[in-house]
């Protein structure tokens, strides 16, 4: 059913058009107006699909009415009614985007011919609108898969900058800045140990659901599966501490509830343009991690958990990993290229850098928090690694105007 408005200052013309339209079951006359101002008010109220508009009307003539209507209802279909003397105005109306015109006196066959064309146009528009709505629904239904496919292509460098922006807009994709890239590799354990059958797709799906729940405070969360079958998480990277804690929580949950060993790396991209580089860095970190001997992985994990204790030593880590200190020292250096104690120092300094960004921490508190009872010893170790003292480093942060997390 198409809604129609008739606007003409002659009642006999309005009545005649309404009479013609009564014969068409697809038409409903929703309003009639005797001047342009009334017609505009009724058009705003009823939103007609088709309008019959006289060129000459009081208060607001047909041309002015059409101009105003087009600003609020640009898709309305308009048939102008004109006499021979006003034909030049009808030509102007056509330039304004009206569909067609009818000459007075209006002949029945001419009227129905114009009406038929108008209905064909309206029907075509309706089909287009239905198709677009169907396409939108289809896209929305498949949006997660489309986003995942796009992200995989973007991270692999398959799109130009223009294509990236176009697809972000088309998918309504939200990505925060800075963006945190978390990469998760799952290694399936022997199913016989736990019972049941887990395939790669099921493991990925379960891991993805857990990740969405754990990282929900860092929304928006976007995920995809890279060509190696690994879970890629894109989330807000700040607050930094919350982002890092979410990664550790996810790793713990996955290892607790799924029959997998979990290898997780992450990198922070300051801008969206830096996202592929951050992903590449996380991928390189993951490859290195996967190539690292299990003994070194265990030692690194133990260091991360215990570096804040000043008395922590190689001997303690060796006892934890059930090897001699000499063997652990040798394997650790062969794998990492640095000594066990140098690695502990780097871990401590890395954590100290994070704490230095917070003005609430005093220098001696930072030293104690990362395993140094002596502020002087902490400062010396910091300078040995970075070439500047902790205080100098903190001043450089303030000069750069880095925000606190």
VENGI-V208905 format. One record per helix or strand of 2 or more residues. SS is the DSSP state (~ for helix, > for strand). FROM is the first residue (numbers start at 1). TO is the last residue. If there is no record, write none. Layout:
BEGIN
((SS:FROM:TO) (SS:FROM:TO))
END
This chain:
BEGIN
((>:2:7) (~:11:22) (>:27:33) (~:36:46) (>:50:54) (~:62:72) (>:77:82) (~:84:95) (>:100:103) (~:108:141) (~:143:155) (~:161:171) (>:179:188) (~:191:193) (~:200:214) (~:216:218) (>:222:225) (>:231:236) (~:240:257) (>:260:269) (~:272:291) (~:294:306) (~:314:321) (~:325:336) (~:340:356) (~:363:369) (~:375:386) (~:390:400))
END
